[in-house]
Amino acid sequence: MDNASARNLWGDFLDAHLEFASEDAPKVIHFGDNEKDANLCADLVSKETKRATSHSLQALQLKGKPLPKIGDFAVVTDWEGKARCVIRTAAVKLLPYFSVREEHARLEGVGDKSLEYWKKVHWENFTRELAQFDKTPKESMIVVFEQFEMLFKK
């Protein structure tokens, strides 16, 4: 783990939870593709308001990134890389974009937590993300919906 702040938080987590001492080092992540969103989401995750995130399956595949798995750990940072908390994936669902429901938006905990808000911001995000590969989002695209629990923060 290159990020010293994340390494320190992970060490503090392991000190408090020895049952996970044999786990591999977690990935270090921030949410969003800009400072404002990353910092807001880090705050929402730390407060346990944000308990889920969504990925474009196509974007994950094009970037060569694996699907999230139940039990995966991650250290969430702000945009600058300051570690905020440790999360663990609790559930993963694949569903078409058009099948996302209010409950998904509520679990993501951003904006007004409405489906309308979720669709607007995620469509914009997926558009930016897929544009790097000369692709565009579609209503039928598969969304990877990942629920997580916040386990530790300082």
N, C-alpha and C positions, 0 to 999 in steps of 0.2 A: 504494500500500500504506500504510494508515493506521498499522499497528503498527510502531513504530520498531525494536523488537527483531527482528522478522521481516525488515524492510528491511535491517538491518545484517547479519543472517546470510545473506540472499540476496546482498548485495554481497560478502561474504567468499567465498561459494560461487562467484560469477562471477569473482572475482579468481583463484581456484584453477582454474577451468574456463572459460577464455575461449571455448571452442567453443560455449558456451551464451549468449554475450553478447547475441545478437539475440532471445532468447526474451522473450515477454511476462512481466510480473510474475506470479509464481505466486499461487494462492489461499493464504490463511492459514487453517489449520484446527486444531481440537483434536478428539480422539476422545471420544465419550460425551456425556452430557447432565448430568454432575455433576462436581464437582471431583476426587473420589477416582478415578473412572474416567479422566478426562482426564489426570491426572498419572501414573497407572499406565501408561496406554497410551503416553504420550509417552516414559516411561522404556523401555518394551518396544520401541518403534520405534527409539529411539536405540541400544539394545543389539542390534538386528536379530533380536530374538525374535519380535516382531510384524511380519509381512510381508504382511498382508492386512487388509481390512476388508469389511464387508457393509452394504449399504443396502437399505431397502425401496424398490422401484421406485415403488410407489404414493405413498409419502411424498415421494420426490424430485419426482414429477410434481405433487403437490398444493402443494408449496413453490415450484414453478417453477424447480427446479434442474436443470441439465443432467446427463446421464449422464457418468461419468468416461470419459476417453479415454486410450488408450495414448499415452504421452509427456507427459501432464499432469504439471506440477511442483506441489508444495505445500510450504509451510513448516509444520511441525508445532510447535504450541506447547503449553504446559501450560495449565491452567485460567485462570491469571492473564495469559496472553498472552506469556509468555517463550518466545522461539523456541528450539527444541531441535535440530531437524535439517531437512534438505531431503530430500524423497522424490520419486520419479517413478513414475507408473503404468506397470506392465509388462504387465498383462493384465486384461481385463474379461470376465466371464461372466455371463449371465443364466440363472438356474435357479429352479425352484420350491423353496420352502422345504423341502418334503418330500424333495428330492433332494440337499440338502446332506450331505456325507460327512465322515468322519474327517479326510481330507486338508485340507479347508477349515478345520475347527476347529484343526488343528495349525498351519496357516499363520497363522491369526489370533493364535495364541500367548498367549491369555489363560486365566486359571484353570489347570485341570489339562490344558488343551489337548484335552479329550475332546469328542466330538460331543454327549454328554448336557449338559455344561456350556454349550457353545456354544448349543444349542437353548434352554436355560433362560434365559440372559441376553439372547439376542437376541429371544426371544418377549416378555420383559418390556420391552425397549427399544422394539420395534416397537409394542407395545400402548400405551406412553406417547406415542410419536411420532404414531401414527395417531389417538389419542383427541382430539388437537387439532382434528381434522377430522371428528369423530363417526364414525370408521371403526374397524374391528377387524381384527387380522391373521387370516389364514386359512392353513391348511396348503398351499394351492395358490398363495399369493401369490408373486410373482416377487421374488427376491433378486438384487441386483446385487453380485456378488462381485468385489472389486477387489484385485489383487495389486500390490505396489509394492516398489521397492528403495530402501533408505536410501543416499543419495549423499554426504551431507556433514553433519558435526556439529562443534561446537567443544568 
